[in-house]
Amino acid sequence: MKYAILGDLHGCVINLKRIQKKLKQCDVIFITGDITGTISYPLVIKSILKTRKISREKYTELVYTKYLEKFTKFQINTAKKIFKILGRLNKPVFFTHGNSDTDKARDFFEEVSNDNPNLFYVGNRIKIFEKLEVIGYGFCSPAKYRTSLQTPGEKEEVDIKSDLKMLEQLFHSIPTSDDKIIIGLFHEPPKDTKLDYIPKKATHGGSNLIREHISKIPYSYSFAGHIHESQNQDKIGSIIAINPGALVDRKYTILNLEDNDISFERLFLPLSLKELIYRTRDVFK
């Protein structure tokens, strides 16, 4: 049994196409959120012309406010292309949203999940499929390393705590068995692990609440992305935790359950403009 774990696609359809053969060799696919595109080149130009600055902060502020309608259409358009590819694989795909996916994008995730028997949106719920029990959560705590609550998938910590408690109560209300494989599928990684370290800032950008939640459920594995730089694995008690890396940065992960072999993969391709923007985004406040 092999799992493909993808994170932070950010609408990078070309990289998803490039790993289709690898995905076909896997039995199940997991996606840790930030699926839709976030770099719209026309809106980047509009942002620069309007603010007279090359600024990640200004661009983010504008696309989630003044340009929200155009930005949402752009996000849903990229999501359609991504799910068209995933649907053709004829594999079970479990996915959550991320902090960058708009409210209407999340509505689209619901639609595509309802319309396709192999696509399972677990943004804030539990899905049981054969021997798998997947507990998903896509919201993030307010960012501490940039302007907080600027993206639609961020929530105040008091609300996240309430959401996670509800998931814990729901899990304990569902009959379980020893042969179940319980997966935690999150966007934000657990705090103070190898999954959430940001080298440029020498800080950990994960969530204490996610870490506390993981300790309350008998997970076999926990998958989370969000921190693009930290493609890595760690252990929280007996739980194997994995950040698959950002697909927009050409990184993804294959997990072979037979021997718990974790293969951190990377596409060796010329640097694209989109990837260059993501790699240098911390420079442009």
VMD Tcl script that draws the C-alpha trace (Angstrom):
set ca {
  {0.00 0.00 0.00}
  {1.43 3.36 -1.08}
  {0.23 6.85 -0.24}
  {1.05 9.96 -2.26}
  {1.05 13.07 -0.09}
  {0.85 16.47 -1.78}
  {0.82 19.92 -0.24}
  {0.46 23.54 -1.28}
  {-0.27 23.15 -4.98}
  {-1.24 26.83 -5.30}
  {-2.75 26.10 -8.70}
  {0.46 24.64 -10.14}
  {-1.23 22.39 -12.70}
  {1.98 21.79 -14.66}
  {3.76 20.13 -11.71}
  {0.71 17.96 -10.99}
  {0.73 16.77 -14.61}
  {4.42 15.95 -14.33}
  {3.90 13.50 -11.45}
  {0.82 11.73 -12.83}
  {2.74 8.52 -13.49}
  {3.98 8.44 -9.88}
  {0.46 9.09 -8.60}
  {-0.95 6.23 -10.66}
  {1.44 3.88 -8.85}
  {-0.04 4.87 -5.47}
  {-3.18 3.51 -3.84}
  {-4.41 6.67 -2.09}
  {-3.65 10.38 -2.53}
  {-3.75 12.96 0.27}
  {-3.61 16.74 -0.23}
  {-2.89 19.08 2.69}
  {-4.53 22.21 1.29}
  {-3.82 25.47 -0.54}
  {-4.98 23.77 -3.71}
  {-6.14 26.76 -5.74}
  {-3.98 29.31 -7.51}
  {-2.87 32.36 -5.55}
  {-0.55 34.09 -8.04}
  {-2.65 35.67 -10.79}
  {-0.23 37.53 -13.04}
  {-2.84 40.07 -14.26}
  {-3.74 40.86 -10.63}
  {-0.06 41.08 -9.69}
  {0.33 43.78 -12.36}
  {-2.83 45.57 -11.18}
  {-1.56 45.49 -7.60}
  {1.81 46.97 -8.59}
  {0.19 49.71 -10.66}
  {-2.28 50.57 -7.91}
  {0.11 50.57 -4.94}
  {3.32 51.48 -6.81}
  {5.01 48.70 -4.86}
  {6.10 45.12 -5.44}
  {4.59 43.86 -2.22}
  {3.26 40.47 -1.17}
  {1.29 42.11 1.65}
  {-0.39 44.65 -0.64}
  {-1.18 42.03 -3.26}
  {-2.73 39.71 -0.66}
  {-4.76 42.56 0.81}
  {-6.15 43.54 -2.61}
  {-7.03 40.05 -3.93}
  {-9.02 39.21 -0.81}
  {-10.88 42.56 -0.84}
  {-11.06 44.84 -3.90}
  {-10.25 42.11 -6.46}
  {-12.00 39.26 -4.64}
  {-14.53 38.46 -7.40}
  {-11.85 38.16 -10.10}
  {-9.53 36.34 -7.75}
  {-12.22 33.80 -6.80}
  {-12.92 33.05 -10.47}
  {-9.20 32.54 -10.99}
  {-9.02 30.17 -8.00}
  {-12.00 28.09 -9.10}
  {-10.65 27.89 -12.65}
  {-7.35 26.45 -11.40}
  {-9.20 24.08 -9.07}
  {-11.26 22.72 -12.00}
  {-8.06 21.87 -13.88}
  {-6.52 20.20 -10.83}
  {-9.55 18.07 -9.99}
  {-9.96 17.08 -13.63}
  {-6.46 15.56 -13.47}
  {-7.08 13.95 -10.06}
  {-10.45 12.54 -11.15}
  {-8.88 10.77 -14.11}
  {-6.47 8.88 -11.85}
  {-9.36 6.80 -10.51}
  {-7.79 6.75 -7.05}
  {-9.31 7.83 -3.71}
  {-8.19 11.41 -3.07}
  {-8.63 12.99 0.37}
  {-8.10 16.73 0.50}
  {-8.52 19.67 2.80}
  {-8.42 23.39 2.11}
  {-5.71 25.79 3.22}
  {-5.54 29.35 4.45}
  {-5.29 30.73 0.89}
  {-8.43 29.03 -0.49}
  {-11.39 31.45 -0.56}
  {-14.84 30.70 0.86}
  {-16.26 30.13 -2.64}
  {-13.34 27.87 -3.48}
  {-14.25 25.79 -0.43}
  {-17.85 25.67 -1.68}
  {-16.49 24.37 -4.98}
  {-14.55 21.69 -3.08}
  {-17.86 20.56 -1.56}
  {-19.44 20.36 -5.02}
  {-16.61 18.42 -6.62}
  {-16.56 16.02 -3.65}
  {-20.29 15.41 -3.93}
  {-20.07 14.85 -7.70}
  {-17.11 12.45 -7.75}
  {-17.09 9.16 -5.80}
  {-13.28 9.18 -5.54}
  {-12.79 12.74 -4.26}
  {-13.29 13.36 -0.54}
  {-13.20 16.87 0.90}
  {-12.39 16.75 4.62}
  {-11.96 20.42 5.43}
  {-13.52 20.06 8.88}
  {-14.93 16.56 9.15}
  {-14.29 12.83 9.31}
  {-14.51 10.47 6.34}
  {-14.44 6.69 6.59}
  {-13.42 4.79 3.46}
  {-12.77 1.06 3.64}
  {-10.06 0.71 6.36}
  {-9.21 4.40 6.35}
  {-10.58 6.92 8.81}
  {-9.48 10.42 7.79}
  {-9.93 13.38 10.11}
  {-9.44 16.61 8.21}
  {-9.00 20.23 9.23}
  {-7.95 23.05 6.91}
  {-8.08 26.23 8.97}
  {-4.98 27.94 10.37}
  {-4.30 30.07 13.39}
  {-3.52 33.77 12.81}
  {-0.10 34.12 11.18}
  {2.67 35.46 13.38}
  {5.26 35.89 10.64}
  {3.15 38.19 8.42}
  {-0.08 40.19 8.75}
  {-2.50 37.99 10.69}
  {-6.04 37.11 9.57}
  {-5.27 38.40 6.07}
  {-6.22 35.16 4.30}
  {-9.70 33.52 4.44}
  {-8.56 30.22 5.94}
  {-7.28 31.79 9.16}
  {-9.36 31.64 12.34}
  {-8.95 32.95 15.85}
  {-7.46 30.28 18.10}
  {-10.56 30.13 20.30}
  {-12.58 29.09 17.23}
  {-10.01 26.52 16.13}
  {-10.00 25.03 19.62}
  {-13.78 24.67 19.44}
  {-13.62 23.08 15.98}
  {-11.00 20.55 17.05}
  {-12.95 19.65 20.17}
  {-15.98 18.94 17.97}
  {-13.88 16.66 15.76}
  {-12.55 14.84 18.83}
  {-16.08 14.30 20.14}
  {-17.23 13.08 16.74}
  {-14.31 10.65 16.51}
  {-15.12 9.13 19.90}
  {-18.77 8.71 18.89}
  {-17.86 6.56 15.87}
  {-17.28 2.82 16.40}
  {-13.69 1.87 15.64}
  {-11.64 -1.29 15.15}
  {-8.00 -2.30 15.49}
  {-7.51 -2.67 11.74}
  {-8.42 0.95 10.95}
  {-5.72 3.31 9.75}
  {-6.46 6.72 11.27}
  {-5.07 9.67 9.34}
  {-4.96 13.32 10.41}
  {-5.03 15.60 7.37}
  {-4.30 19.21 8.26}
  {-3.08 22.33 6.55}
  {-1.21 23.86 9.47}
  {1.50 21.61 10.97}
  {1.99 20.90 14.69}
  {4.13 23.43 16.55}
  {7.82 22.90 17.37}
  {8.43 19.98 15.04}
  {10.53 19.38 11.96}
  {7.38 20.09 9.96}
  {6.96 23.76 10.85}
  {10.48 25.24 10.96}
  {11.06 28.37 8.84}
  {14.84 28.61 8.30}
  {14.92 32.21 7.03}
  {13.13 33.42 10.15}
  {14.69 30.86 12.52}
  {11.26 30.21 13.98}
  {8.50 27.58 14.12}
  {5.29 28.56 12.34}
  {2.99 25.73 13.36}
  {0.07 25.37 15.74}
  {0.07 24.37 19.40}
  {-3.63 23.53 19.08}
  {-3.00 21.07 16.25}
  {-0.21 19.47 18.26}
  {-2.48 19.12 21.32}
  {-5.24 17.67 19.16}
  {-2.91 15.08 17.61}
  {-2.04 13.81 21.09}
  {-5.74 13.17 21.84}
  {-6.48 10.89 18.87}
  {-4.79 7.52 18.15}
  {-3.54 8.61 14.75}
  {-1.31 6.34 12.73}
  {-0.12 9.25 10.60}
  {-0.51 13.01 10.51}
  {-0.01 14.98 7.28}
  {0.27 18.79 7.12}
  {1.80 21.37 4.79}
  {1.57 25.18 4.93}
  {5.26 25.71 5.72}
  {6.72 25.25 2.25}
  {10.32 25.08 3.41}
  {9.89 22.14 5.80}
  {9.52 18.99 3.74}
  {10.31 16.60 6.56}
  {9.12 13.94 9.00}
  {8.91 13.80 12.77}
  {7.30 11.71 15.50}
  {4.78 12.89 18.06}
  {4.64 10.00 20.47}
  {4.03 7.00 18.23}
  {2.46 9.10 15.45}
  {4.45 9.60 12.25}
  {4.02 13.22 11.13}
  {4.91 14.32 7.60}
  {5.12 17.64 5.77}
  {5.16 16.56 2.10}
  {6.61 19.84 0.86}
  {4.98 22.28 -1.54}
  {4.15 20.96 -5.00}
  {4.43 24.53 -6.31}
  {8.11 24.23 -5.26}
  {8.30 20.83 -7.04}
  {8.23 18.80 -3.80}
  {5.96 15.91 -2.75}
  {6.18 12.69 -0.72}
  {5.50 8.97 -1.18}
  {4.78 6.82 1.88}
  {5.07 3.03 1.59}
  {3.05 1.52 4.43}
  {4.65 -1.91 4.22}
  {7.88 -0.69 5.79}
  {6.97 2.91 6.72}
  {9.43 4.05 4.06}
  {9.06 7.80 3.47}
  {10.45 9.05 0.17}
  {10.77 12.83 -0.12}
  {10.55 13.52 -3.83}
  {11.53 16.52 -5.91}
  {11.06 17.36 -9.56}
  {14.30 18.55 -11.16}
  {13.11 21.21 -13.57}
  {14.01 24.76 -14.54}
  {12.85 27.34 -12.02}
  {9.49 28.78 -13.09}
  {8.33 32.35 -12.57}
  {5.62 31.17 -10.18}
  {8.10 29.18 -8.10}
  {10.49 32.15 -8.07}
  {7.69 34.34 -6.67}
  {6.92 31.82 -3.93}
  {10.57 31.39 -3.01}
  {11.19 35.14 -2.75}
  {7.83 36.22 -1.32}
  {9.21 36.95 2.17}
  {11.42 39.62 0.62}
  {8.47 41.63 -0.66}
  {6.60 42.80 2.41}
}
mol new
graphics top color blue
foreach p $ca { graphics top sphere $p radius 0.5 }
foreach p [lrange $ca 0 end-1] q [lrange $ca 1 end] { graphics top cylinder $p $q radius 0.2 }
display resetview
